[in-house]
Amino acid sequence: MHKKRRNELRKKRNARNKRQKERLKGLNSFGRKYMFQEYLVNCEDALSSMIPANGRIYRLAHEPNVEIDLYPTSLWDYETLAPKKIDMPQIIPANSSLEDQQNQLREYTPSFNVSVEGAIKPFIERIEKMKTLQQFSNFKNRKGSHIFAYDLDSKDGLMWVEPNGHVALLPYENFSLSKHLAEGFTPIPIENFNKNINKLH
């Protein structure tokens, strides 16, 4: 590649990186640390497209909420129902595509949804195929027993809302789900979504 062309590309890349850093700094004006940020190295494009957390979001969780309910499932230890202990976080290479960055963001941030229906949708087919109460009980113990609503504002972190209603939440360190339970919303037991619940034995 011609030297002049290389210099132009480098200047454009540097300018873009500077704009991204300025936007991220603006989104986090107090310089607070995010949870899971060690997994989001080289995800500047995806991070800069996030917005301050705001509004009500929903998630399948345990009753009462436990620590892993705030963790992405990729970091769950299903045997202990505690966060995995990982010495070397999996990160993506520098200059990865926006698509790869967004996939990393989905993988290493907790998933919520803008609606109750969206929050339970990934689990409906699995729930309806269960043939015994023991299977259903095991599912509740591992994945969660109720759909909860949580109310957020800009002091809580960043969020990325996809067109299908999926929400990737990047909370600030020390964020607590139990302190953000939506007032006036009664958690919905997943029994309500199992058409075959009375047939289980």
Secondary structure, 3 states (H helix, E strand, C coil): CCHHHHHHHHHHHHHHHHHHHHHHHHHCCCCCCECCHHHCCCCHHHHHCCEECCEEEEEEECCCCCHHHHCCHHHEECCCCEECCCCCCCCCCCCCCHHHHHHHHHHCCCEEECCHHHHHHHHHHHHHCCCCHHHHHHHHHHHCCEEEEEEECHHHEEEEECCCCEEEEEEECCCCCHHHECCCCCCEEHHHHCCCHHHCC
